[in-house]
């Protein structure tokens, strides 16, 4: 077992997470583990500018540093120079060259995952401690292995943004549907979403639709929800406001996307529609922690407040970008997922809420 790293009682710590929104949220158990181990530390996070909102109001983070998602070489070098030896401990949550390089530049003590290849040997020589990349682990488990490497206790708890109220928030019982994932190959059918919204409305729930501000997503949702019994909040809410909306919902339903991870983290009963993605690696993390791993495929799997729904073919989960192997592809396993199965999962989630 690795002994606890010696960095003092009031260290400056930098956590580097240069990935998408959901990945940054799944980094928060590591950050909480750091906060519990060093309650007097100053903990900062380095993330892409368009993901910083997922850390809004996080009580474990003292400051959020941002960089462009596609920085130029001069921008990267300038950031590395600003970070130079500012921290007692710098942790890269990824094995990539750029985040590992930032950690090496920033910290007097350093930690990162490393690949089992020549570049990994070189990185291990530069790092104070390292963790070999291990395939087939859930992203949260990957983060907690970094806590193990520091010799500190794991805290397997996602921390969502601090909820904020907003004008026009729904009153009474309501369900939230987030229908638009980032990529086409993770989409369920429009017919399924409309039918599900109709069932929820017929059961007396206000149906609230969320989504992002992007123009192509707005066009998709305009077509999807035309004439449907839904109240739309897409493009209107900050991450903190969305957190408050989700926390108060009777149930949330969404595909494999960052908002589904956020819903699960708030404790809301969360119905997650999965297709090509492997739930053993990327299923939403239940609010109370994951006591037993998800299976690769099933009909309806429940873990805590998460209800994961699939239509499993022999190839499910393929971990590919849809049946056509591209981001704009359809996924037959999602197209075949019937509204009856999703509605059954929603009913079970509502019963669990009660």
Phi, psi and omega in degrees: 000138180284132178287161181296132180291143183263107179226014180086175183269340180235057185282159167263125185235135176243129175248123185255120181223085184261069180220193184284175185305308182300323179296320180295318176300320181287354174277342187297333173298324175296316181297319178295323177299319177297317181296319179293324181286323181230077185299337181262008181288158165259114184250125178239155179236138174251118184222169172291148185302324184278005176244357186298331183298336182287349176255009183300126178072010179295120186290347181269352185247124180274332180202148177242120175263142183234157175215159178297150179290338176229073184286153172283167177300314177300322179295318179295317180295320179295320178294316178303320179294322180292329182277347193309114175053033178277346191236148174286329179217130175235130184238124168268131178271005182227160180267000183296159183297315185294307179298323177295320178298319177298319179298315180298320179291323192276326192252145170285326168245143188221154179211141176198155168285148181226143178284154178273071179204182186303316180299327177294323177298317179295319180294319179301326179292333182270339186265151174289314176221156180213162178233125178294135177298131179236119182287156174085014179256149172296148182302322179295321177298322176301318180293320182289335173294332175291323174298319177302317183295334177276350181077028180243162182289143175285141168233098189274061187229120174285144181240106179282169175301156176291123184299143175232140177287165177208156182291136178085012180301141184294146176253157180075192182284132180216154174245147179247130174242127172244101192270339190255108172282176180293325186238147182304321187291353176257006183279140166275176184281148176298322179298321179295315180297316180296316180296319180295317178299320178297319179297316180295318179295320179295334178276004174094008178266140168287130181259118182253127179255131177244168180176174181270177184272354185298144185296319181293325176292320178298319178296319178299315181289327175301315180291317182298313189264006179302117178080000182275154182279066182230152172256121188264134174236014184296136178076005186251343191248142169285170177296325178292320177292320178297322178300315178298319178299313182294319183298331182267358184283149173290326179199150174238141176229129180197167178276193178285092182207168185298327181294327177294320174298319180295317179301315179298321182294331179285346184096355178296138172303121192240121177257114185251124180265114185245142177238257182290338186287139181279115181293339177296336181258326193228010178299148175304140182274120181300152184298328180267009183096163183257107184280327176221140185297154171290153171280162179297323182209149179188187179270291173228119178249132177246132171224109182060233181270010182252129176241109186259127188243133178220155162248101191272121166267170176303334182269359183275132354269133184275342182062024178249169182274070179075180185290339180258006174061041177208158186299332182267013183282158166279166173231115185300326181294327176281322178298329182275352181289117185276151181296332180296320179292317178296317179297324177297317178297321179296317179299316179296324178293319179294322177296317178298323179297316181292000000 
